Amino acid sequence: MMRYADRRVLVTGATGGLGAEISRRLAEEGARVAVADLAGTSLAELAASLPGAGHLTLELDVSDEDQWRAATARLESEWGGLDVVVNNAAIGSIATVEDEELEKWDQVVAVDQTGVWLGMKHTGPLIERSGGGAIVNVASILGSVGGFGNSIAYHAAKGAVRTMTKNAALHWASRGVRVNSLHPGFIETAQLLERFEGSERHRGMLANTPMGRLGKPAEIAGAVAFLGSDDAGFMTGAEVYADGGWTAR
Ligand SMILES: NC(=O)c1ccc[n+]([C@@H]2O[C@H](COP(=O)([O-])OP(=O)(O)OC[C@H]3O[C@@H](n4cnc5c(N)ncnc54)[C@H](O)[C@@H]3O)[C@@H](O)[C@H]2O)c1
């Protein structure tokens, strides 16, 4: 499938476990990919490893509006427009409602919530000017259900991504910009295994996933590729779950 031939795509948090897999999948389907992440991450290495040609690297802290302005200006000048953005960058915090610290709360909300709003604010108009396209916001099952009763800041921000997605979808519905949220369950990235493998939380992830296993990064990349493509042409404001049945209970 080459659903992304001639498509210009931006992926934030691109060097992370899921971001790299999403970037690879979209490039395999023909996209030119602007891989964006914090300064100091392995952007050049990732871009060089992608199939196809014409990829870009962008140092972009998604919580910084000036960096969004610079990133979209560069995409417009180098590519002449943008067709799809995947707002994927995020950070976590495991603290509970009682234990979370205000400073950490503010950091999580700045990246996971404000970063997605800024991403939509700055790329939506560019996508519209480019003839229409799609925004895929990577949320989480933890944006919709209570999870393990911890990670309060992450839940707050991911819940906001879910409703901001629907709000922005209505704003652009008749103007050719589709906006959907993708809610992964627990996905077996190298980063997640490094942090949690063998822990109580890892056992909890497995025990609470009806399919009895964690998801694979490729299963998330496939869902993102669908939502960003014309195959999802009548979908906007939707929340899509790729969670092994977690939220079906
Ligand atoms: N892995 C899972 O099980 C899982 C489950 C549900 C949802 N998600 C979501 O999927 C997305 C990707 O997660 P992942 O597992 O690949 O995480 P990850 O930690 O491997 O990657 C996150 C990436 O975001 C980048 N990042 C952090 N702060 C940033 C900032 N301020 N600006 C720009 N980039 C920044 C990091 O450098 C990193 O490359 C996230 O939105 C996450 O919440 C992941």
The ligand as a MOL file (V3000), in Angstrom:
LIG
                    3D

  0  0  0     0  0            999 V3000
M  V30 BEGIN CTAB
M  V30 COUNTS 44 48 0 0 0
M  V30 BEGIN ATOM
M  V30 1 N 4.1010 2.8350 24.9090 0
M  V30 2 C 2.8820 2.6780 25.3900 0
M  V30 3 O 2.5240 1.6470 25.9770 0
M  V30 4 C 1.8600 3.7780 25.2300 0
M  V30 5 C 0.5510 3.5260 25.6410 0
M  V30 6 C -0.4160 4.5050 25.4780 0
M  V30 7 C -0.0770 5.7130 24.8930 0
M  V30 8 N 1.1980 5.9420 24.5090 0 CHG=1
M  V30 9 C 1.4770 7.2420 23.8970 0
M  V30 10 O 2.1740 7.0390 22.6920 0
M  V30 11 C 3.0310 8.1580 22.4420 0
M  V30 12 C 4.4550 7.6750 22.2310 0
M  V30 13 O 4.8610 6.9630 23.3870 0
M  V30 14 P 6.1920 6.1030 23.4500 0
M  V30 15 O 5.8640 4.8660 24.1650 0
M  V30 16 O 6.8190 6.0450 22.1050 0 CHG=-1
M  V30 17 O 7.0560 7.0470 24.4350 0
M  V30 18 P 8.6220 7.3600 24.4020 0
M  V30 19 O 8.9280 7.9020 25.7510 0
M  V30 20 O 9.3880 6.1810 23.8990 0
M  V30 21 O 8.7320 8.5320 23.3310 0
M  V30 22 C 8.2680 9.8280 23.5790 0
M  V30 23 C 9.0560 10.7890 22.6970 0
M  V30 24 O 8.5690 12.1140 22.9530 0
M  V30 25 C 9.7110 12.9640 23.0190 0
M  V30 26 N 9.4190 14.1470 23.8190 0
M  V30 27 C 9.3310 14.2510 25.1780 0
M  V30 28 N 9.0810 15.5270 25.5170 0
M  V30 29 C 9.0010 16.2380 24.3630 0
M  V30 30 C 8.7700 17.6030 24.0620 0
M  V30 31 N 8.5850 18.5150 25.0280 0
M  V30 32 N 8.7500 17.9740 22.7510 0
M  V30 33 C 8.9620 17.0630 21.7920 0
M  V30 34 N 9.1950 15.7630 22.0010 0
M  V30 35 C 9.2160 15.3610 23.2860 0
M  V30 36 C 10.8160 12.1160 23.6320 0
M  V30 37 O 12.0940 12.6610 23.3380 0
M  V30 38 C 10.5560 10.7710 22.9930 0
M  V30 39 O 11.2630 10.6240 21.7800 0
M  V30 40 C 2.8700 9.0760 23.6550 0
M  V30 41 O 1.8980 10.0590 23.3570 0
M  V30 42 C 2.3710 8.1330 24.7280 0
M  V30 43 O 1.6700 8.8100 25.7440 0
M  V30 44 C 2.1860 5.0120 24.6610 0
M  V30 END ATOM
M  V30 BEGIN BOND
M  V30 1 1 1 2
M  V30 2 2 2 3
M  V30 3 1 2 4
M  V30 4 1 4 5
M  V30 5 2 4 44
M  V30 6 2 5 6
M  V30 7 1 6 7
M  V30 8 2 7 8
M  V30 9 1 8 9
M  V30 10 1 8 44
M  V30 11 1 9 10
M  V30 12 1 9 42
M  V30 13 1 10 11
M  V30 14 1 11 12
M  V30 15 1 11 40
M  V30 16 1 12 13
M  V30 17 1 13 14
M  V30 18 2 14 15
M  V30 19 1 14 16
M  V30 20 1 14 17
M  V30 21 1 17 18
M  V30 22 2 18 19
M  V30 23 1 18 20
M  V30 24 1 18 21
M  V30 25 1 21 22
M  V30 26 1 22 23
M  V30 27 1 23 24
M  V30 28 1 23 38
M  V30 29 1 24 25
M  V30 30 1 25 26
M  V30 31 1 25 36
M  V30 32 1 26 27
M  V30 33 1 26 35
M  V30 34 2 27 28
M  V30 35 1 28 29
M  V30 36 1 29 30
M  V30 37 2 29 35
M  V30 38 1 30 31
M  V30 39 2 30 32
M  V30 40 1 32 33
M  V30 41 2 33 34
M  V30 42 1 34 35
M  V30 43 1 36 37
M  V30 44 1 36 38
M  V30 45 1 38 39
M  V30 46 1 40 41
M  V30 47 1 40 42
M  V30 48 1 42 43
M  V30 END BOND
M  V30 END CTAB
M  END
